[in-house]
Amino acid sequence: MAVNITEKAASEVKRIMEEQKLEDGTVLRVGVSGGGCSGFSYALGFDQKFDEQADSKFEVNGVTVVVDKKSALYLDGTTVDFYDGLEKRGFTFDNPNAVKSCGCGSSFSA
């Protein structure tokens, strides 16, 4: 399993899926893309598609997670959490593979 989703993050994902009335079979897709101030940006979204050859699929805390195999190389061991504080609110990434992260936490270099 490349990515771990905390219980708090899983609860928020389920809340969003219910609020947006997403179809059964919707998965949480976690990935990386080129860009951002540190080289790579985290990608988090919902998807209906799953490619058995290009993606890894697993369940964490009741959420079905899909990670494409290229992103899995950069995300191995990453924990996705949800932070709800006075100064900010949103998903956070704790990536042991990140050599450097930007101040906002949405991009990294490996």
C-alpha positions as CSV (number, residue, x, y, z in Angstrom):
1,M,0.0,0.0,0.0
2,A,1.7,3.2,-1.2
3,V,-0.6,5.7,0.6
4,N,-2.2,5.7,4.0
5,I,-5.4,7.7,4.7
6,T,-6.0,8.6,8.4
7,E,-9.4,8.1,9.9
8,K,-10.0,11.9,10.0
9,A,-9.1,12.2,6.3
10,A,-11.3,9.2,5.4
11,S,-14.2,10.7,7.3
12,E,-13.9,13.9,5.4
13,V,-13.6,12.0,2.0
14,K,-16.8,10.1,2.9
15,R,-18.6,13.4,3.9
16,I,-17.6,15.0,0.6
17,M,-18.7,12.0,-1.4
18,E,-22.1,11.9,0.4
19,E,-22.5,15.7,0.1
20,Q,-21.8,15.6,-3.7
21,K,-23.9,12.5,-4.1
22,L,-21.1,10.7,-6.0
23,E,-22.0,7.4,-7.6
24,D,-21.2,4.0,-6.1
25,G,-17.9,2.8,-7.3
26,T,-16.3,6.3,-7.0
27,V,-12.7,6.0,-5.8
28,L,-10.3,8.5,-4.3
29,R,-7.4,9.0,-6.7
30,V,-4.1,10.1,-5.2
31,G,-1.2,11.1,-7.4
32,V,1.5,13.5,-8.3
33,S,2.0,15.7,-11.3
34,G,4.9,17.8,-12.5
35,G,4.8,21.4,-11.4
36,G,4.5,23.4,-8.3
37,C,7.3,25.5,-6.7
38,S,9.2,22.4,-5.6
39,G,9.0,20.2,-8.7
40,F,6.0,17.9,-8.0
41,S,2.4,18.7,-6.9
42,Y,0.1,16.4,-5.1
43,A,-3.2,15.5,-6.8
44,L,-6.3,14.4,-4.9
45,G,-9.7,13.8,-6.5
46,F,-12.5,11.5,-7.3
47,D,-12.6,9.1,-10.2
48,Q,-14.8,6.4,-11.7
49,K,-12.0,4.8,-13.7
50,F,-9.5,2.2,-12.7
51,D,-6.9,0.6,-15.0
52,E,-5.7,-2.7,-13.5
53,Q,-2.4,-2.5,-15.4
54,A,-1.6,1.2,-14.7
55,D,-3.1,1.6,-11.2
56,S,-3.0,0.1,-7.7
57,K,-6.3,-0.1,-5.9
58,F,-6.7,-0.7,-2.1
59,E,-9.1,0.2,0.7
60,V,-8.0,2.3,3.7
61,N,-10.4,3.2,6.6
62,G,-13.5,2.5,4.4
63,V,-12.2,4.5,1.4
64,T,-11.2,2.9,-1.9
65,V,-8.0,4.5,-3.0
66,V,-6.4,4.4,-6.4
67,V,-2.8,5.4,-7.2
68,D,-1.2,5.2,-10.6
69,K,2.0,3.2,-10.6
70,K,4.2,6.1,-11.6
71,S,2.9,8.2,-8.7
72,A,3.3,5.3,-6.3
73,L,7.1,5.6,-6.7
74,Y,6.9,9.1,-5.2
75,L,4.1,8.4,-2.7
76,D,5.3,5.2,-1.1
77,G,4.7,5.6,2.6
78,T,2.8,8.9,2.3
79,T,0.0,9.6,4.9
80,V,-2.9,11.8,3.8
81,D,-4.5,13.6,6.8
82,F,-7.2,16.3,7.2
83,Y,-6.4,19.4,9.1
84,D,-9.2,21.6,10.4
85,G,-7.7,24.6,12.3
86,L,-8.4,28.3,12.6
87,E,-5.7,29.3,10.1
88,K,-6.3,26.7,7.5
89,R,-8.5,23.7,6.6
90,G,-7.7,20.9,4.1
91,F,-5.9,17.7,3.3
92,T,-2.2,17.4,4.2
93,F,0.5,15.1,2.9
94,D,3.3,13.6,5.1
95,N,5.6,12.1,2.5
96,P,8.8,10.4,3.7
97,N,10.2,10.6,0.1
98,A,10.1,14.4,-0.1
99,V,13.5,15.9,0.1
100,K,12.1,19.4,0.1
101,S,8.6,20.8,0.4
102,C,7.2,24.2,-0.3
103,G,5.7,26.4,2.4
104,C,2.1,25.6,1.5
105,G,2.7,21.9,1.6
106,S,1.1,21.2,-1.8
107,S,4.4,20.5,-3.7
108,F,7.6,18.7,-3.1
109,S,10.9,17.5,-4.6
110,A,12.1,13.9,-4.4
